Amino acid sequence: MVSVLPSAAGAARKIPGEAARKICAALVFGKMEEKNMKKQLTWVLAGSMMMSALCAAPAFADELTYHDYNNSDKYVAAEEAAKYEGTDEWPEITWNFDCSTGETSTWAQAGYYFNALMQESTGGKVQVEVYPAEQLTNGDQVAGIQALMDGNTLQVSLHSNLIYANFDPRFNVVSLPYLYETYDDVDAILGGEGGEALKSVLADYGLVCEGIAENGFRQITNSKKPITTVADLSDIKMRICSNDLCAEVYKEWGCDASVMNWAETYTALQQGTVDGQENPETAIASASVQDVQKYISLWNAYYDCLFFCINKNAYDMLTDEQKAVVDANAAKAVAYQKECNREQVAALVDEWTNGDQMEVTPLEEIDSDSFREAAAGAVDWYKASLVSAGMSEEDVETFVSAFVGE
């Protein structure tokens, strides 16, 4: 936890409570030994006024306290928080933040950082309670998004595009195979026309998308052999996420893939019910998948993002100046999550490459063309799914071209 004592100018300064009490005492009593009675009286009056301001005022009584977050020495909320330029008082509100992964994940850490930023910007008036691992919806990711749309239980969340696809197939576009080869490709598409198109779709569901964060490239692990070409998947029993696009692509790759609850996957891998699974490196590590898998192929075949969204009704309770503070702080939380996530991925790959937990096959040793050619029909299949969902062929072409080009 962090205790923060606001200064008279409104900027936040971190002062331990005991030190603050000593300051107050010194202000009142520290000069009583002065020989000049006039000076004594002056110091007592001044000390009394300062003690009233520092020790008795609500600003001191309501010290800011918030959950710590990773890299807090680099990302100092008191210094990074957006400055409020408005004159209206901030309402006293608490937003609930939801994410699918656990407390130590970069998803939850982004929530804790956002809370710290908002408290610093508002003097503690706006707080964000973080509930990792879908605590408020009993682990149900789809229910988590629905609760965000309803806006009663949840007001803020980070969720994957693959889960949003349960509501609208347009969100699957992010995870078409081989859209991106590097993070630069990801940033160019999701930071450009493609990302804006997705934010527009989210607005249709009553959500304000404050930024697009990162789950990452979904790497493939298994217990049987290195996977370097599409033919290697033919005898692999693969656990995949619950998503129709993923099911179609693995079918095109000739893989025996089946949907399985993530909570059941570790045991299934351990017992050999399935041979492998696919997930970003951070998710693999957090679930200790490396303990029950022998091989990982860093194929970068497809990717999923995270949407940092706020319920629009909750957002619209604020003035334009207050919204500007929320926007700025949310953007910083998204940038923080992406940087932390990429740093963790690099560290994990280095650890696995130089350790003996899993045999790592790097991208340059993988026949990416064999996978790309085998899944060449995925884009046409996806376009057809959008037409079936009610989009015109012209609108489908316009939408998809923002991601795959002409």
Residue, then its C-alpha position, 0 to 999 in steps of 0.5 A: m500500500v502507498s500512503v500519500l499526503p497532498s501538498a498545499a499546491g495539490a501535488a502528491r508527496k509521499i510522507p510516512g504517517e509517523a513522519a507527518r505527525k512528527i512534523c506537526a509536533a515540531l511545528v507547534f512545539g519545536k520553537m518553544e525554547e526561543k527566548n523571545m516571547k514574541k517569537q514564541l507566540t508567533w511560532v505557536l500561532a503559525g504552528s497551530m495554523m499549520m497543524s490545522a492544515l496538515c493534521a486536522a484537515p480532511a486532506f490529511a485524514d483521507e490519505l491515499t492508499y492503493h494497491d502496489y503494482n509492478n515496476s512502481d519505481k519506474y511508473v510513479a503514479a504521483e508523477e505520471a497521473a494526468k492533471y485535472e484542468g476543470t473546476d467541477e468537483w470530482p464525484e466520489i465513485t468507485w469503479n470495479f475493474d475485471c480481467s480474466t487472469g490472476e493478480t500477478s498478471t500484467w492485465a491485473q497490474a494495469g488495473y492497479y496502476f490505473n487505480a493509482l493514477m485515478q486516485e492521484s488525479t482526483g485526490g482519492k475521489v475516484q477509486v478503481e477496485v480490481y477483481p482479477a480472475e473474473q472474481l465477480t462472475n465466477g470465472d466466466q469470461v463471457a459473463g464478465i463482458q456482459a456485466l461490463m456492458d450492463g454496467n452495474t457490477l463492472q464498469v472497467s475491464l480488460h478482455s481478449n478479442l477472442i472472448y468479445a467474438n462471442f458477442d460479435p464475429r468482427f472481433n475475430v479479425v484480430s486473430l486471423p492467421y499471419l496478419y502480423e510477424t512482429y510487434d511493429d506489425v501489431d502496433a501499426i494495424l491496431g494503432g491505425e485504421g484497424g484499431e479505430a474500426l474495432k473501437s467503433v464496434l465496441a461503441d455499438y455495445g455501449l463501451v468506450c475503448e480507451g486503448i488496445a492492450e496485449n495478450g500476445f502471440r499465441q505460441i504452441t506447446n506439446s509433449k511429443k515433438p518439435i513442431t516446425t511444419v504443418a505436417d507435424l500437427s497431424d498427430i497432435k491432440m491440441r487444446i484450443c480456446s472456445n472460438d470458432l475461428c480458432a477451430e476452423v484454422y486448426k481444422e485447415w492445419g489438419c490438427d485434432a483440436s478440441v475446446m477445453n476449459w482452461a482450468e482443466t487444461y493443466t491436468a489434461l496435459q499432465q495426464g496425456t488427455v491432450d498433447g498440447q495447447e496454445n497460449p502467449e508465453t505469459a499465460i503459459a508461465s502463469a499456469s506452469v504449463q512448462d512443467v508438463q510440456k517438453y516443446i514450445s514453438l515460437w511460431n507467431a502464427y496468430y495473436d490476440c489483443l485486449f480491449f481496455c473498456i469503460n461502460k459508457n453510462a459510467y463514463d458519461m457521468l463525468t464532465d468533459e474535463q474529467k473524461a480527459v483525465v480518465d482518457a489520459n490515465a487509461a492510455k498510460a495504463v495500456a502503455y504500461q501493460k504492453e511494455c510490461n508484457r513484452e518485457q516478460v515475454a522476452a525474459l521467459v523466452d530467454e529463461w526457457t532457451n537457456g534452461d532445461q524446462m522446454e525445448v524452444t524452436p525459434l521462429e526462424e527455424i519454423d516453416s511458416d509458409s507451410f502453415r500460411e499456405a494450409a490456412a489460406g482459406a481462413v480469410d474467405w471463411y471469415k468473410a463468409s461468417l460476417v456475411s452470415a451475421g448480417m453484414s453486406e459483402e461491401d461492408v465486409e470487404t471494407f472492414v477486413s481490408a483495414f487488417v489484411g489489406e487489398 
